[in-house]
């Protein structure tokens, strides 16, 4: 018995959801779609309607693995028939939905030993699993977030390779397993691990519509469908056929669609700016943009295709805090990253440090750390040291030493008891501010907050007559944009006119700062690094190698790190470097009000 299915073209709203499904039909190698949303938002309805829309396909008659006779890779049985008879018997089939229950075991999914055949015939044979039935169809997993992780991994591996390899009780069989993977989930019932989220090609959210007119339309459509499904389907038959034909044509056109080098660079730029670390994201975005162009009957991908693809392929790959609302990627943000408009990145001079946070904590100016230690009669007395020729005798320390070393005659002070005062020179200190001005700092206007912190440091240094040097890093290199100076006006002007854009050469910036600091050893320089840590340009080839090179050059310097991202959402690179040098780290959201 065949049940009537609500027409795909009759679904009101949910444009991203519908588009994601269509694009996977055009190019199944996109990797499926994950649909998030509350119950009752039409997730299952859309998936079932989608299956009815897809074109008829050709399969090998009688093949338990649904082999496509036009594909190069066939199951072992089909290969044997083809070798013996020279052709395969075929039939036409519509695509169907193969559902995976939450309680599924690995044997149910992959396949298992055919016990009946083993007992009756005494031969080892395999019972095809869900992946065999899914080949050429839609594999639908409702509440995918409730499925065991190892089962999800098996499914995603098969989806990525297009092959299912079964090894059971000495029997090894492989068969095609190309399917459109569709998973649905309600985020309130738990989320998926980031590693699994990343394996889904696209991710969309099914939201309840708020427009009263659209909600009313949904009610009317549903009531008409329930009243007379056949009549309702006939009403949308023309639209269904038109969309089906459009998908078939797009599939034929797909291999002819070209994407330019500039647009590939744009995809990489967007991913890097948002902070996505996986290469899969770039590949899926490119495939999605190509499918969009094919769907729109074009042989060349346009910038607008990349924008649309990024909205579908990147959202679920952004790192976020557990229990935190997912970061939004919308058209406005993508446009901002692509066009690089003049945004409001000016210094916010109304901002202040949060109560309890002091500039001294940011600059590391704890007693005796950053100010130069000197002897003599100037500066604050902080400790004493042994000397034979004191310039300024530390009376208290000298008497204490005399008592300790000569308790029988404590009033006798010998030359070896003399201690000299060690003072902190308050006359001058040097702060090297390393400011990340790469493209990723545009996101959430991190650069605005970073410049504000730098400005507060400038202001404090001006009042205390300390020297400041500004080092900007972006693109392929770090640049000293101001040598050490006390000229606050000049520094302020440089900071306000700072250019933003490009990659993040964090470790080259640290190397440049180390070279500069070596010229001013007498001032005990402090390096203040303000960045989101999304480094992608290195001295050698990776962060680990660079830190080995930097360690001997930086280990004796005072380092302070300020992470431009909230704690927990940050990617952890600055934390790793700070730990390497036993240095403090602060977070912008914990500092400014």
C-alpha positions in Angstrom: 0.0 0.0 0.0 1.4 3.4 -1.0 0.6 6.3 1.2 0.0 9.8 -0.2 2.9 12.2 0.4 2.7 15.9 0.8 4.1 17.6 -2.3 7.6 19.1 -1.9 6.7 22.2 -3.9 3.7 22.8 -1.5 5.9 23.2 1.5 5.6 26.8 2.7 8.9 28.6 3.7 12.0 26.6 4.8 13.8 27.7 1.7 17.3 26.8 3.1 16.1 23.3 4.0 14.6 22.7 0.6 17.6 24.1 -1.2 20.0 21.9 0.8 18.1 18.8 -0.1 17.9 19.7 -3.8 21.7 20.4 -4.0 22.4 17.0 -2.5 20.2 15.4 -5.2 22.2 17.2 -7.8 25.6 16.2 -6.2 25.4 13.5 -3.6 29.1 13.9 -2.9 28.3 17.1 -1.0 27.8 14.7 1.9 24.2 15.0 3.0 22.3 17.5 5.1 21.7 17.8 8.8 18.3 19.4 9.7 18.0 21.0 13.1 14.8 22.2 14.6 12.0 21.8 17.1 9.3 19.2 16.8 6.5 20.1 14.4 8.6 22.3 12.1 8.2 20.1 9.0 11.6 18.3 9.0 10.2 14.8 8.3 7.5 16.1 6.0 10.2 17.8 3.8 12.4 14.7 3.7 9.5 12.4 2.6 8.3 14.9 0.1 11.8 15.2 -1.3 12.0 11.4 -2.0 8.9 11.6 -4.1 10.3 14.4 -6.1 13.5 12.6 -7.2 13.8 11.0 -10.7 13.5 7.3 -11.6 16.8 5.5 -11.7 18.2 2.3 -13.3 19.3 -0.6 -11.0 20.5 -4.2 -11.6 17.5 -6.5 -11.3 17.7 -8.8 -8.3 20.8 -7.2 -6.8 20.5 -7.0 -3.0 22.9 -4.0 -3.1 20.9 -1.9 -5.6 23.9 -1.6 -8.0 23.8 1.0 -10.7 24.7 -0.7 -14.0 26.2 2.5 -15.3 28.7 2.8 -12.5 32.2 1.4 -12.7 32.1 0.0 -9.2 29.7 -2.9 -8.8 29.2 -5.6 -6.1 31.1 -8.9 -6.5 28.0 -10.7 -7.7 27.1 -8.2 -10.4 30.7 -8.2 -11.6 30.6 -12.0 -12.0 27.3 -11.8 -14.0 28.7 -9.0 -16.2 31.9 -11.1 -16.8 29.9 -14.2 -17.7 27.0 -12.7 -19.7 28.4 -9.4 -20.9 25.5 -7.3 -19.7 23.3 -6.9 -16.6 19.5 -7.2 -16.3 18.1 -3.9 -15.3 14.9 -2.4 -14.0 13.7 1.2 -13.3 13.1 2.2 -9.7 12.1 5.3 -7.9 14.3 6.6 -5.1 13.0 5.6 -1.7 13.7 6.5 1.9 15.6 3.9 4.0 15.2 4.7 7.6 17.8 3.9 10.3 16.3 3.2 13.7 18.0 4.8 16.7 18.4 1.3 18.2 20.3 0.0 15.1 23.4 -2.2 15.8 26.5 -2.2 13.7 25.5 -5.6 12.1 22.1 -4.2 11.1 23.9 -1.2 9.4 26.8 -2.9 7.8 25.6 -6.4 7.2 26.0 -9.8 9.0 26.5 -13.5 8.4 23.5 -15.2 6.9 22.8 -17.8 9.6 20.0 -19.6 7.6 22.3 -20.1 4.6 25.2 -21.2 6.8 23.0 -23.8 8.6 21.1 -25.1 5.6 23.8 -25.0 2.9 27.0 -25.0 5.0 28.3 -21.9 3.2 29.4 -18.6 4.4 27.3 -15.8 3.0 26.3 -12.3 4.1 23.0 -10.8 4.9 23.0 -7.3 3.4 22.5 -4.5 5.9 20.9 -1.1 5.8 23.8 0.4 3.8 23.0 -2.1 1.0 19.4 -1.0 0.9 20.4 2.7 1.1 22.6 2.5 -2.0 21.1 4.9 -4.6 18.4 6.0 -2.1 18.0 8.4 0.8 19.3 7.2 4.1 17.1 9.0 6.7 18.1 9.2 10.4 15.5 10.8 12.7 17.0 12.1 15.9 20.6 11.4 14.7 21.9 13.0 17.9 20.5 10.1 19.9 22.4 7.5 17.8 25.5 5.9 19.1 28.6 7.7 17.9 30.3 4.6 16.5 27.2 3.8 14.4 27.2 7.4 13.1 30.9 7.1 12.2 30.3 3.9 10.2 27.5 5.7 8.3 29.6 8.8 7.6 32.6 6.7 6.5 30.4 4.8 4.0 28.9 8.1 2.8 32.3 9.7 2.3 33.8 6.7 0.4 30.7 5.6 -1.4 31.7 2.0 -0.5 30.7 -0.3 2.4 33.3 -2.9 3.3 31.9 -5.9 5.3 34.3 -8.2 7.1 32.6 -10.9 9.1 33.6 -14.5 10.2 36.2 -14.8 7.5 34.1 -13.3 4.7 35.0 -10.0 3.1 32.6 -8.3 0.8 32.5 -4.7 -0.5 29.6 -3.1 -2.4 28.6 0.4 -3.6 27.0 2.6 -0.9 26.2 5.9 -2.4 23.3 7.6 -0.8 21.9 11.0 0.2 22.3 11.2 3.9 19.7 13.1 5.8 19.7 13.5 9.5 17.2 15.4 11.7 17.6 16.4 15.3 16.1 18.5 18.0 19.0 20.5 19.6 17.1 20.6 22.9 17.7 16.8 23.2 21.4 17.0 22.9 23.9 18.0 20.2 26.4 16.1 18.1 30.1 16.1 18.7 32.0 18.7 16.5 33.8 15.8 14.7 30.5 14.3 13.6 28.9 17.7 12.8 31.8 18.4 10.5 31.1 15.2 8.5 27.7 16.4 7.4 28.0 18.4 4.2 25.3 20.9 4.9 23.4 22.0 7.9 20.1 24.0 8.0 17.6 24.9 10.7 13.9 24.3 10.3 12.2 27.2 12.1 8.6 27.7 12.9 7.3 30.5 10.7 6.4 33.8 12.4 4.6 35.4 9.5 0.8 35.1 10.2 0.0 34.8 6.4 2.4 32.0 5.9 1.2 30.1 9.0 -2.4 30.5 7.7 -1.3 29.1 4.4 0.3 26.1 6.1 -3.0 25.3 7.9 -5.1 25.6 4.7 -2.7 23.4 2.7 -2.6 20.8 5.3 -6.3 20.7 5.7 -6.9 20.4 1.9 -4.3 17.6 1.7 -5.8 15.6 4.5 -9.3 16.1 3.0 -8.3 14.9 -0.5 -4.6 14.0 -1.0 -4.9 13.0 -4.6 -6.7 16.2 -5.6 -4.1 18.3 -3.7 -1.2 16.5 -5.3 -2.7 17.1 -8.8 -2.8 20.8 -8.0 1.0 20.8 -7.6 1.8 18.2 -10.3 3.1 20.7 -12.8 5.4 22.4 -10.3 6.7 19.0 -9.1 7.5 17.9 -12.7 9.2 21.3 -13.4 11.4 21.0 -10.4 12.2 17.3 -11.1 13.2 18.2 -14.6 15.4 21.0 -13.3 17.2 18.7 -11.0 17.8 16.1 -13.8 19.2 18.9 -16.1 21.4 20.2 -13.3 22.9 16.7 -12.7 23.7 16.5 -16.4 25.3 20.0 -16.4 27.3 19.5 -13.1 30.5 18.2 -14.7 30.6 21.1 -17.1 30.4 23.8 -14.4 33.7 25.7 -13.7 34.7 27.6 -10.6 37.4 30.2 -10.9 40.7 30.4 -8.9 39.5 33.8 -7.5 36.3 32.2 -6.1 38.2 29.3 -4.6 40.4 31.8 -2.9 37.3 33.6 -1.7 36.0 30.4 -0.1 39.3 29.8 1.7 39.2 33.5 2.9 35.7 33.2 4.3 36.5 29.9 6.2 39.7 31.4 7.6 37.9 34.6 8.7 35.2 32.7 10.5 37.8 30.5 12.1 36.9 27.2 10.6 39.9 24.8 10.7 38.8 21.9 8.6 39.7 21.6 4.9 36.4 19.7 4.4 34.5 22.9 4.9 36.3 24.5 1.9 35.7 21.5 -0.4 32.0 21.2 0.5 31.5 24.9 0.0 33.1 24.7 -3.5 30.9 21.7 -4.4 27.8 23.3 -3.1 28.5 26.5 -5.1 29.0 24.4 -8.2 25.7 22.6 -7.7 23.9 26.0 -7.2 25.3 27.2 -10.5 24.1 24.0 -12.2 20.7 24.3 -10.7 20.5 27.8 -12.1 21.5 26.6 -15.6 24.9 28.2 -15.6 28.3 26.7 -16.5 30.3 29.2 -14.3 30.0 29.7 -10.6 29.3 33.3 -9.5 30.2 35.1 -6.3 26.5 34.9 -5.2 26.7 31.1 -5.5 29.7 31.1 -3.1 27.8 33.3 -0.6 24.8 31.0 -0.7 26.9 27.9 -0.3 28.8 29.4 2.7 25.5 29.9 4.5 24.7 26.2 4.1 28.1 24.6 4.5 29.8 26.6 7.3 27.4 27.4 10.1 27.7 24.0 11.9 31.5 24.0 11.7 32.0 27.1 13.9 33.5 26.3 17.3 31.2 27.2 20.1 30.8 26.7 23.8 28.7 23.7 25.1 25.2 24.8 25.9 25.8 28.1 24.1 23.5 29.3 21.3 25.0 28.6 17.9 26.8 31.5 16.3 24.8 32.9 13.4 26.2 33.1 9.9 23.9 35.3 7.8 24.1 37.1 4.4 25.2 40.3 6.1 28.3 38.6 7.7 29.3 36.9 4.5 28.9 40.1 2.6 31.1 41.9 5.2 33.8 39.2 4.8 33.7 39.3 1.0 33.4 43.0 0.4 35.6 44.1 3.3 33.5 47.3 3.8 34.7 50.2 5.9 33.2 49.2 9.1 33.0 50.7 12.5 36.4 49.6 13.7 37.3 52.9 15.4 38.7 53.0 18.9 36.0 53.2 21.6 37.4 55.8 23.9 34.4 55.6 26.2 35.2 52.0 27.2 37.0 51.3 30.4 38.5 48.2 32.1 36.1 46.2 34.3 36.2 46.8 38.0 39.1 44.9 39.5 41.1 44.7 36.3 44.1 47.0 36.3 46.4 48.1 33.6 49.3 46.8 35.7 47.8 43.3 35.5 47.7 43.6 31.7 51.2 44.9 31.4 52.6 42.4 33.9 54.0 45.2 36.0 54.1 43.2 39.2 56.8 44.2 41.6 60.2 43.7 40.1 59.1 42.0 36.9 59.0 44.5 34.1 60.7 47.6 35.5 64.5 47.5 35.3 66.3 46.4 38.4 69.0 48.9 39.3 71.3 49.8 42.2 71.9 53.3 43.4 69.8 56.0 45.1 66.9 56.3 42.6 63.8 54.2 42.3 61.8 52.1 44.7 63.7 49.9 47.1 62.4 46.3 46.7 65.1 43.9 47.9 68.8 43.7 48.8 71.8 41.9 47.4 75.3 41.0 48.6 78.1 43.4 47.6 81.6 44.4 48.6 81.3 48.0 47.4 77.7 49.2 48.1 76.5 52.4 46.5 73.4 52.5 48.8 73.6 50.3 51.9 70.4 48.4 52.8 70.7 48.9 56.6 67.9 46.4 57.5 69.2 43.6 55.4 72.8 44.3 56.6 71.8 44.1 60.3 69.7 41.0 59.6 72.7 39.2 57.9 75.1 40.2 60.7 72.7 38.7 63.4 72.3 35.5 61.4 76.0 35.0 60.7 77.3 36.2 64.1 74.7 35.7 66.7 77.2 35.9 69.7 78.2 39.4 68.7 75.3 40.8 66.6 76.4 44.4 66.9 79.7 43.6 65.0 79.2 44.3 61.3 81.8 43.0 59.0 82.4 43.9 55.4 81.0 40.6 54.3 77.7 41.5 56.0 77.1 44.5 53.8 74.0 44.4 51.6 73.1 46.8 48.9 69.7 48.1 48.0 68.1 46.9 44.7 65.5 49.4 43.3 63.0 49.4 40.6 63.6 52.2 38.2 60.3 53.9 37.5 61.9 56.3 35.0 61.2 54.2 31.9 59.7 50.9 30.8 59.1 49.5 27.3 55.9 47.8 26.1 55.9 46.1 22.6 52.2 45.8 21.6 51.7 43.1 19.0 48.3 43.8 17.4 46.6 41.2 15.2 45.1 43.2 12.2 44.2 40.2 10.0 40.8 39.5 8.4 39.6 37.2 11.1 39.7 40.1 13.6 36.9 41.8 11.6 34.4 39.1 12.8 32.4 40.3 15.7 34.4 43.6 15.5 37.2 42.0 17.5 39.6 44.5 16.0 37.6 47.4 17.5 38.0 45.9 21.0 41.7 45.1 20.4 42.5 48.6 19.3 40.6 49.9 22.4 42.8 47.8 24.7 45.9 49.0 22.9 44.7 52.6 23.2 44.2 52.2 27.0 47.8 50.9 27.2 49.0 53.9 25.2 47.2 56.2 27.5 48.6 54.6 30.7 52.1 54.6 29.2 51.8 58.3 28.3 50.9 59.2 31.9 53.8 57.2 33.3 56.3 58.2 30.5 56.9 54.7 29.4 57.9 53.8 25.9 55.6 52.0 23.5 56.3 50.2 20.2 53.5 49.0 17.9 53.8 45.9 15.8 51.0 45.1 13.4 50.7 41.6 11.9 48.6 40.7 8.9 49.1 39.2 5.5 52.4 37.4 5.2 54.5 39.3 7.7 54.7 41.4 10.8 55.5 45.1 10.5 57.0 47.5 13.1 54.7 50.4 12.5 56.2 52.4 15.4 59.7 52.1 16.9 59.7 52.7 20.7 58.5 56.2 21.5 56.7 58.3 24.1 54.9 60.3 21.4 51.4 59.5 22.3 49.9 61.6 19.5 51.8 59.7 16.9 50.9 56.3 18.3 47.3 57.3 18.6 47.2 58.4 14.9 48.8 55.1 13.8 46.4 53.0 15.8 43.4 54.8 14.4 44.5 54.4 10.8 45.5 50.8 11.1 44.8 48.7 8.0 43.0 45.4 8.4 42.9 42.3 6.3 44.8 39.3 5.2 46.2 36.2 7.0 47.5 35.9 10.5 51.3 35.6 10.9 51.3 35.3 14.7 54.6 33.5 15.1 56.5 35.7 12.6 55.2 38.6 14.7 56.7 37.1 17.9 60.0 36.6 16.1 60.0 40.3 14.9 59.2 41.4 18.5 62.0 39.3 19.9 64.5 41.0 17.6 63.3 44.4 18.6 63.3 43.5 22.3 66.9 42.4 22.1 67.9 46.0 21.1 66.3 47.3 24.3 67.4 44.8 27.0 68.1 47.5 29.5 64.4 48.4 29.6 63.2 44.8 30.3 60.6 44.9 27.5 57.2 43.5 27.9 55.5 41.9 24.9 51.7 42.3 24.9 50.1 40.1 22.2 46.5 40.9 21.3 45.0 38.4 18.9 42.4 35.8 18.3 45.1 33.2 17.8 44.0 32.0 14.3 47.5 31.8 13.0 47.9 30.5 9.4 51.3 31.9 8.4 54.3 30.4 10.1 58.1 30.8 10.3 58.6 27.1 9.3 55.5 25.0 8.6 53.5 24.7 11.8 53.0 26.1 15.3 54.9 23.4 17.1 58.1 23.9 15.0 57.8 27.7 15.3 57.5 27.5 19.1 60.8 25.5 19.3 62.5 28.2 17.3 61.0 31.0 19.4 61.5 29.4 22.8 65.2 30.4 23.4 64.5 33.9 22.0 61.4 34.6 24.2 61.9 32.6 27.4 63.6 35.5 29.2 61.1 38.1 28.1 57.9 39.2 29.8 55.0 38.0 27.7 51.3 38.9 28.3 48.6 37.5 26.0 45.1 39.0 25.4 42.7 36.7 23.5 40.3 38.6 21.3 37.7 35.9 21.7 35.6 34.8 24.7 37.0 32.1 26.9 35.8 28.7 25.8 34.9 29.8 22.2 38.5 30.7 21.5 40.5 28.1 19.6 43.1 27.7 22.3 46.3 28.7 20.4 47.1 31.7 22.6 46.5 29.5 25.6 49.0 27.0 24.3 51.7 29.6 23.6 51.1 31.3 27.0 51.5 27.9 28.8 54.7 27.3 26.9 56.2 30.5 28.2 54.5 30.4 31.6 52.8 33.7 30.8 49.4 35.2 31.8 46.5 35.3 29.4 43.4 37.5 29.5 40.2 37.6 27.5 38.7 40.7 26.0 35.2 39.9 27.2 36.6 39.7 30.8 38.5 43.0 30.5 36.3 45.7 28.9 33.0 47.2 29.9 
